[in-house]
Amino acid sequence: MRILFTVLIIAITLMSADPAEARRRGSTAQEMIFVSDTKVQIEGKSYALCQLVETKSVFFVNLFRDLEGYVLAPNKCIAERYITITEKDLAEAKAQGAVPESVPAVAKLSTKDMIMGHWGWLLVLAVIGFAGMGYFKTRGRRKARVELMQGANPTATAILDAMCHAAKADGIIAPEEVAEIQKVASEMTGHNFETAAVAQMAELAEATPSDKEFKRFAKGLTPAEKELMMKGVLMVVASDGQLEGKEQAFVGKLGGALKMPGDQINAMLLEVVKAGQNPA
């Protein structure tokens, strides 16, 4: 009877406190995590001991979680309203058997609950890791292409690299495209490249170069060198007699990076097509 009497006193004391309400403010939300059942009853409802946490999120991705302490709430903490309980209240409730002795005197989140409150950072790290892997993979492929170019000067390397990417643009590296790259590479470097080496250079190119990659193609080129690059690319994409949508898109993006007007590109394409129809 003494325990029941004490529990009743605790309940009355708690009822006299001002109840608070779990809330959501934009990207910040309060929620309760169940800790333990108790013998506290208010208005015929059993109240559980909960941990009150505040979680900050961005687009529903949890980034930060703060523990605000213990509270009491009905329905095993699935509720909108709660009553704050102090460390002193908890100690008295434990002494009288209203709360299990096993409950820690100070609220502390479990590892699982901490992760749930910060899991967004795992997503951020995964994205950064994926981007980093992509960067190093792209860098490695570029290094391998340059090594296959037999020490060509920076301008020749950039032009040949653009041609290799153009050959890869539609996903199919045609023999005619390889032959054009092989021809230009020999003219620019004075070295006779093996067909297999040129095909490997094209295979190592990126099928969908980034805007940064297009800017890298154009970096430091003179107007004459820009024309030479565009002509080489047009020779590659027109070599099989077809200009696919992805090849057109590649030429358009390269033209933008080279700051070359469309009418100039069209005139160069017409010249390349005529030269192909009337070989020397």
C-alpha positions in Angstrom: 0.0 0.0 0.0 2.9 2.3 0.7 4.2 2.0 -2.8 0.8 2.6 -4.4 0.3 5.6 -2.1 3.7 7.0 -3.1 3.0 6.4 -6.8 -0.3 8.3 -6.4 1.5 11.2 -4.8 4.0 11.2 -7.7 1.2 11.2 -10.2 -0.5 14.1 -8.5 2.7 16.1 -8.5 3.3 15.4 -12.1 -0.2 16.3 -13.1 0.3 19.7 -11.4 3.3 20.4 -13.7 2.8 22.2 -17.0 2.7 19.5 -19.8 4.7 20.3 -22.9 4.0 19.1 -26.4 6.3 17.4 -28.9 6.7 19.7 -31.9 8.1 20.1 -35.4 9.5 23.4 -36.6 10.6 23.2 -40.2 13.6 20.9 -40.3 13.7 20.4 -36.5 11.4 17.9 -34.8 11.0 16.5 -31.3 10.3 12.9 -30.7 10.3 10.4 -27.8 12.2 7.1 -27.5 10.8 4.4 -25.2 12.9 3.6 -22.2 10.8 1.7 -19.7 7.3 1.1 -18.4 6.5 2.7 -15.1 3.8 2.4 -12.4 2.8 6.0 -12.9 -0.8 6.5 -13.9 -2.6 9.8 -14.7 -6.3 9.9 -15.4 -6.3 6.1 -15.8 -3.5 6.1 -18.3 -0.2 4.3 -17.8 2.8 6.5 -18.4 6.1 5.3 -19.7 9.6 6.7 -19.2 10.9 8.2 -22.5 14.0 10.0 -23.8 13.1 13.3 -25.5 15.3 14.0 -28.5 15.4 16.9 -31.0 16.5 16.0 -34.5 17.5 18.4 -37.2 17.1 17.2 -40.8 17.4 18.5 -44.4 14.9 17.1 -46.9 14.0 14.4 -44.3 17.6 13.3 -44.0 18.6 13.3 -40.3 21.9 15.2 -39.6 21.9 16.1 -35.9 20.3 14.7 -32.8 20.3 16.2 -29.3 19.1 14.4 -26.2 17.0 16.8 -24.0 16.5 14.3 -21.1 13.8 12.1 -19.6 10.1 12.6 -19.9 6.9 10.7 -19.1 4.3 10.0 -21.8 1.4 7.7 -22.4 1.0 5.0 -25.1 4.7 3.8 -24.7 6.0 7.2 -25.8 3.9 7.3 -29.0 2.2 10.6 -28.1 2.2 14.3 -28.8 2.3 15.5 -25.2 4.8 14.7 -22.4 5.7 15.7 -18.9 9.3 16.6 -18.0 10.8 14.6 -15.2 14.0 15.8 -13.3 16.8 13.6 -12.1 15.5 14.1 -8.5 12.0 13.0 -9.6 13.5 10.0 -11.2 15.6 9.1 -8.2 12.5 9.3 -5.9 10.4 7.2 -8.3 13.1 4.5 -8.5 13.4 4.5 -4.7 9.7 3.9 -4.4 9.5 1.3 -7.1 7.6 3.4 -9.7 10.5 3.2 -12.1 12.8 0.1 -12.5 16.2 0.4 -10.8 17.9 -0.6 -14.0 17.1 2.7 -15.6 20.3 4.9 -15.8 20.1 8.0 -13.6 21.1 10.2 -16.5 19.6 9.8 -20.0 22.0 8.5 -22.6 21.2 7.6 -26.2 22.0 4.1 -27.4 24.4 3.7 -30.4 21.5 2.7 -32.6 19.5 5.8 -31.7 22.6 8.0 -32.2 23.1 6.5 -35.7 19.4 7.1 -36.5 19.8 10.7 -35.6 22.9 11.2 -37.7 22.5 8.7 -40.5 22.4 11.6 -43.1 26.2 11.9 -42.6 26.6 8.3 -43.7 24.8 9.3 -46.9 27.0 12.4 -47.3 30.2 10.3 -46.8 28.9 7.7 -49.3 28.3 10.4 -51.9 31.7 11.9 -51.3 33.4 8.5 -51.4 31.6 7.6 -54.7 32.6 11.0 -56.2 36.1 10.4 -55.0 36.3 7.0 -56.6 34.9 8.4 -59.8 37.5 11.2 -59.8 40.4 8.8 -59.3 39.0 6.4 -61.9 38.7 9.2 -64.5 42.2 10.5 -63.6 43.7 7.0 -64.0 42.0 6.5 -67.4 43.3 9.9 -68.6 46.9 9.0 -67.4 46.7 5.7 -69.3 45.6 7.5 -72.5 48.4 10.1 -72.3 50.9 7.3 -71.8 49.6 5.7 -75.0 50.1 8.9 -76.9 53.9 8.4 -76.8 54.9 11.8 -75.2 52.9 14.1 -77.5 53.1 17.8 -76.7 50.2 19.2 -74.6 48.3 20.6 -77.6 48.5 17.4 -79.6 47.5 15.4 -76.5 44.4 17.6 -76.0 43.4 17.3 -79.6 43.9 13.5 -79.7 42.1 13.2 -76.4 39.1 15.1 -77.7 39.0 12.9 -80.8 39.1 9.7 -78.6 36.1 11.0 -76.6 34.3 11.8 -79.8 34.8 8.2 -81.0 33.3 7.0 -77.7 30.4 9.4 -77.7 27.8 7.1 -79.3 29.1 4.1 -77.4 30.5 2.3 -80.5 34.1 2.8 -81.5 34.0 2.2 -85.3 37.1 1.1 -87.2 36.8 4.2 -89.4 36.9 6.4 -86.3 40.1 4.6 -85.1 41.6 5.1 -88.5 41.0 8.8 -88.4 42.5 9.2 -85.0 45.5 7.0 -86.1 46.1 9.3 -89.1 45.9 12.6 -87.2 48.0 11.2 -84.3 50.7 10.2 -86.8 50.6 13.6 -88.5 50.8 15.5 -85.2 53.5 13.5 -83.5 55.5 12.0 -86.4 55.0 8.6 -84.7 53.2 5.7 -86.4 50.6 4.4 -83.8 49.5 0.8 -83.8 45.7 0.3 -84.5 45.4 -1.6 -81.2 46.9 1.3 -79.3 44.6 3.9 -80.8 41.6 1.6 -80.2 42.7 1.3 -76.5 43.0 5.1 -76.3 39.4 5.5 -77.5 38.2 2.8 -75.2 39.8 4.5 -72.2 37.9 7.8 -73.0 34.8 8.7 -71.0 31.5 8.0 -72.9 29.8 11.1 -71.3 32.5 13.7 -70.5 31.7 16.3 -67.9 31.5 20.0 -68.6 34.8 20.3 -66.7 36.3 17.8 -69.2 35.2 19.9 -72.2 36.8 22.9 -70.6 40.0 20.9 -70.1 40.0 20.1 -73.9 39.9 23.8 -74.7 42.2 25.2 -72.1 45.2 27.2 -73.4 44.5 26.6 -77.1 45.0 29.3 -79.7 42.2 30.1 -82.2 44.1 28.0 -84.9 44.5 25.1 -82.4 40.8 25.2 -81.6 40.0 24.9 -85.3 42.3 22.0 -85.6 40.7 20.3 -82.6 37.2 20.8 -84.0 38.2 19.6 -87.4 39.8 16.5 -85.9 36.6 15.7 -83.9 34.4 16.3 -87.0 36.6 13.9 -89.0 36.0 11.3 -86.4 32.2 11.6 -86.0 31.6 11.9 -89.7 34.0 9.1 -90.7 31.3 6.4 -90.7 28.9 8.5 -92.8 26.5 9.0 -89.9 26.2 11.8 -87.2 24.2 10.3 -84.3 22.4 12.4 -81.7 25.1 11.8 -79.0 27.8 12.7 -81.5 25.9 15.9 -82.3 25.6 16.7 -78.6 29.4 16.1 -78.2 30.2 18.5 -81.0 27.8 21.1 -79.6 29.4 20.9 -76.1 32.9 21.1 -77.5 31.9 24.1 -79.7 30.6 25.8 -76.5 33.8 25.1 -74.7 35.9 26.4 -77.6 33.5 29.4 -78.0 33.1 28.6 -81.6 29.9 29.8 -83.4 27.6 27.2 -84.9 27.9 28.5 -88.5 31.7 28.1 -88.3 31.2 24.5 -87.1 28.7 23.7 -89.9 31.1 25.1 -92.5 33.9 22.9 -91.2 31.6 19.9 -91.2 30.6 20.5 -94.8 34.3 20.8 -95.7 35.1 17.5 -93.9 32.2 15.7 -95.6 33.3 16.9 -99.0 36.9 15.9 -98.4 35.6 12.4 -97.4 33.6 12.1 -100.6 36.5 13.3 -102.8 39.6 11.8 -101.2 43.0 12.9 -102.6 
